[in-house]
């Protein structure tokens, strides 16, 4: 008997759901293989936005203290970009419950404009990692998604595609993304007309059209060029 295209599509969706559901196990296995009990991961949200703050988060996991319940509840943990907004909101309190420490750093638009995006990003990641590792006795291995941070006292590793590789970095990506999205939804009420709740500051067609229609808001960054800005007499 042949398999219908509908059945084949349903089976493929089911396999994708199973892979997502087991991603947390793979990410925690990576952290455990590093051979250190305390693993801190850091990631940011909002680096590529036209508007809004940059938010960095760090999450510290005690690999020996994680319970079966913790691991089961975070079985779907993955890079925040692989989840819907609803799934990220569901994971957020589970990360808060399972982590030994969490630290969140926010850098405002004017600070980004004054210091530059890359320097601001690295400093925010460093400060977030300090927030979860300062005062912690023993070795803490700090993992950063893609970058090493300078002037940092703890052992660290830059992990390429870290938010899809390490549980600690993936958890930090969830915390940073949910925190920033909540802020931008609140900003939509304070600054109507730019639809911040819809695109949370990223360069979407509707966002660019809003800038062309009514200019920039106090939340818009002016320290780098974009097509939307180039079309305005600023």
C-alpha positions as CSV (number, residue, x, y, z in Angstrom):
1,X,0.0,0.0,0.0
2,X,1.2,3.5,-0.8
3,X,1.4,6.3,1.7
4,X,-0.8,9.4,1.0
5,X,0.9,12.8,0.7
6,X,-1.3,13.9,3.6
7,X,0.0,11.0,5.8
8,X,3.5,11.7,4.7
9,X,3.3,15.4,5.7
10,X,1.7,14.5,9.0
11,X,4.5,12.0,9.7
12,X,7.1,14.6,8.9
13,X,5.5,17.1,11.3
14,X,5.5,14.5,14.0
15,X,9.2,13.8,13.5
16,X,10.0,17.5,13.7
17,X,8.0,17.8,16.9
18,X,9.9,14.9,18.4
19,X,13.2,16.4,17.5
20,X,12.2,19.7,19.1
21,X,11.0,18.0,22.2
22,X,14.3,16.2,22.6
23,X,16.5,19.2,21.9
24,X,17.0,20.0,25.6
25,X,18.5,16.6,26.2
26,X,21.1,17.1,23.5
27,X,22.0,20.6,24.8
28,X,22.4,19.5,28.4
29,X,24.5,16.6,27.2
30,X,26.9,19.1,25.5
31,X,27.2,21.1,28.8
32,X,27.8,18.0,30.8
33,X,30.6,16.8,28.5
34,X,32.5,20.0,29.3
35,X,33.4,18.4,32.7
36,X,32.5,21.4,34.9
37,X,29.7,21.4,37.4
38,X,28.8,25.1,37.1
39,X,28.1,26.2,33.5
40,X,27.1,29.8,32.7
41,X,25.8,30.8,29.3
42,X,25.2,34.2,27.9
43,X,23.3,35.5,24.8
44,X,21.6,38.7,23.6
45,X,18.5,39.8,21.9
46,X,18.0,42.9,19.8
47,X,21.4,43.3,18.3
48,X,20.1,43.6,14.7
49,X,17.1,45.8,15.5
50,X,16.4,49.3,14.3
51,X,14.7,50.3,17.5
52,X,14.7,49.3,21.2
53,X,17.3,48.3,23.7
54,X,19.8,45.5,23.5
55,X,19.2,42.9,26.2
56,X,21.8,40.4,27.3
57,X,21.1,37.5,29.7
58,X,23.2,35.0,31.5
59,X,22.0,31.7,33.0
60,X,24.0,29.6,35.5
61,X,23.2,25.9,35.7
62,X,24.5,23.6,38.4
63,X,24.7,20.4,36.4
64,X,24.8,18.2,39.5
65,X,21.8,19.9,41.1
66,X,19.5,19.6,38.1
67,X,16.7,17.2,38.9
68,X,14.9,14.8,36.5
69,X,11.9,17.1,36.8
70,X,14.1,20.1,35.7
71,X,15.5,18.2,32.7
72,X,12.0,16.9,31.7
73,X,10.5,20.4,31.9
74,X,13.2,21.8,29.7
75,X,13.2,18.9,27.1
76,X,12.1,21.4,24.4
77,X,14.8,23.9,25.3
78,X,16.5,25.3,22.1
79,X,17.6,28.5,20.4
80,X,14.9,31.1,21.1
81,X,14.6,31.6,17.3
82,X,13.4,28.0,16.9
83,X,10.4,28.7,19.1
84,X,7.2,30.7,18.7
85,X,6.6,33.6,21.1
86,X,4.1,31.4,22.9
87,X,6.6,28.6,23.3
88,X,9.2,31.0,24.6
89,X,6.8,32.3,27.2
90,X,6.2,28.8,28.4
91,X,9.9,28.0,28.7
92,X,10.7,31.3,30.5
93,X,9.4,30.3,34.0
94,X,10.8,26.8,33.6
95,X,14.3,28.3,33.0
96,X,13.8,30.6,36.1
97,X,12.9,27.6,38.2
98,X,15.8,25.4,37.1
99,X,18.7,27.9,37.0
100,X,21.0,28.4,39.9
101,X,21.3,32.1,38.9
102,X,20.1,34.5,36.2
103,X,21.2,38.0,35.4
104,X,19.7,40.4,32.8
105,X,21.4,43.5,31.4
106,X,19.7,46.1,29.3
107,X,21.5,48.8,27.2
108,X,19.4,51.7,26.0
109,X,19.3,53.2,22.5
110,X,21.3,56.3,23.4
111,X,24.0,54.2,25.0
112,X,24.2,52.1,21.9
113,X,24.5,55.2,19.7
114,X,27.2,56.6,21.9
115,X,29.4,53.6,22.3
116,X,28.6,51.6,19.2
117,X,26.7,48.4,18.8
118,X,29.5,45.8,18.9
119,X,31.2,47.3,22.0
120,X,27.9,47.7,23.8
121,X,27.0,44.1,23.0
122,X,30.3,42.6,24.3
123,X,30.1,44.7,27.5
124,X,26.5,43.7,28.1
125,X,27.4,40.0,27.7
126,X,30.4,40.4,30.1
127,X,28.3,42.2,32.7
128,X,25.6,39.5,32.5
129,X,28.2,36.8,33.0
130,X,29.7,38.6,36.0
131,X,26.2,38.9,37.4
132,X,25.8,35.1,37.6
133,X,29.4,34.2,38.5
134,X,30.7,36.8,40.9
135,X,30.9,35.4,44.4
136,X,30.3,31.8,43.3
137,X,33.0,29.5,44.8
138,X,34.7,27.1,42.6
139,X,35.2,26.9,38.9
140,X,32.5,28.4,36.7
141,X,32.9,27.9,32.9
142,X,31.3,30.7,31.0
143,X,30.0,30.1,27.5
144,X,29.2,32.9,25.0
145,X,27.3,32.6,21.8
146,X,29.8,33.4,19.1
147,X,32.1,35.9,20.9
148,X,34.7,35.9,23.6
149,X,34.4,38.9,25.9
150,X,37.5,40.9,27.0
151,X,38.5,41.8,30.5
152,X,36.7,38.9,32.1
153,X,38.1,36.9,35.0
154,X,36.4,33.5,34.6
155,X,37.4,30.8,32.1
156,X,35.3,31.2,29.0
157,X,34.6,29.7,25.6
158,X,33.0,31.2,22.5
159,X,30.6,28.6,21.1
160,X,29.6,29.0,17.4
161,X,25.8,28.6,17.1
162,X,25.9,28.3,20.9
163,X,22.2,28.9,21.4
164,X,21.6,25.7,19.4
165,X,24.4,23.8,21.1
166,X,24.6,24.6,24.8
167,X,21.7,24.4,27.3
168,X,23.0,27.4,29.3
169,X,23.3,29.6,26.2
170,X,19.9,28.5,24.9
171,X,18.3,29.3,28.3
172,X,20.0,32.7,28.2
173,X,18.6,33.3,24.7
174,X,15.1,32.5,25.9
175,X,15.4,34.9,28.9
176,X,16.9,37.7,26.8
177,X,14.3,37.4,24.0
178,X,11.3,37.2,26.3
179,X,12.5,40.1,28.4
180,X,13.1,42.3,25.4
181,X,9.8,41.3,23.6
182,X,7.8,42.2,26.7
183,X,9.5,45.6,26.9
184,X,8.8,46.3,23.2
185,X,5.1,45.3,23.6
186,X,4.9,47.8,26.5
187,X,6.7,50.4,24.4
188,X,4.0,50.0,21.7
189,X,1.5,51.6,24.1
190,X,3.8,54.5,24.9
191,X,4.9,55.1,21.3
192,X,1.9,54.2,19.1
193,X,2.1,54.2,15.3
194,X,5.3,52.1,14.8
195,X,3.7,48.7,15.7
196,X,6.5,47.8,18.1
197,X,4.4,45.0,19.5
198,X,4.3,43.4,16.0
199,X,7.9,43.5,14.9
200,X,9.6,44.4,18.3
201,X,12.0,46.8,16.6
202,X,13.3,44.6,13.7
203,X,13.6,45.9,10.2
204,X,10.3,44.5,8.7
205,X,8.5,46.1,5.7
206,X,5.8,47.4,8.0
207,X,8.4,49.0,10.3
208,X,10.2,50.7,7.5
209,X,6.9,52.0,6.1
210,X,6.1,53.4,9.6
211,X,9.4,55.2,9.7
212,X,8.9,56.7,6.2
213,X,5.3,57.7,7.2
214,X,6.0,59.4,10.6
215,X,9.8,59.5,11.1
216,X,11.7,58.0,14.0
217,X,10.7,57.6,17.7
218,X,12.9,58.1,20.8
219,X,13.4,54.3,20.7
220,X,15.1,54.3,17.2
221,X,18.8,53.8,16.9
222,X,20.7,56.3,14.8
223,X,24.3,54.9,15.0
224,X,24.1,52.7,11.9
225,X,22.6,53.1,8.5
226,X,19.7,51.2,7.2
227,X,17.6,51.5,4.0
228,X,14.8,52.9,6.0
229,X,17.0,55.7,7.4
230,X,18.7,56.4,4.1
231,X,15.3,57.4,2.6
232,X,14.7,60.0,5.3
233,X,16.1,63.5,5.5
234,X,17.7,63.1,9.0
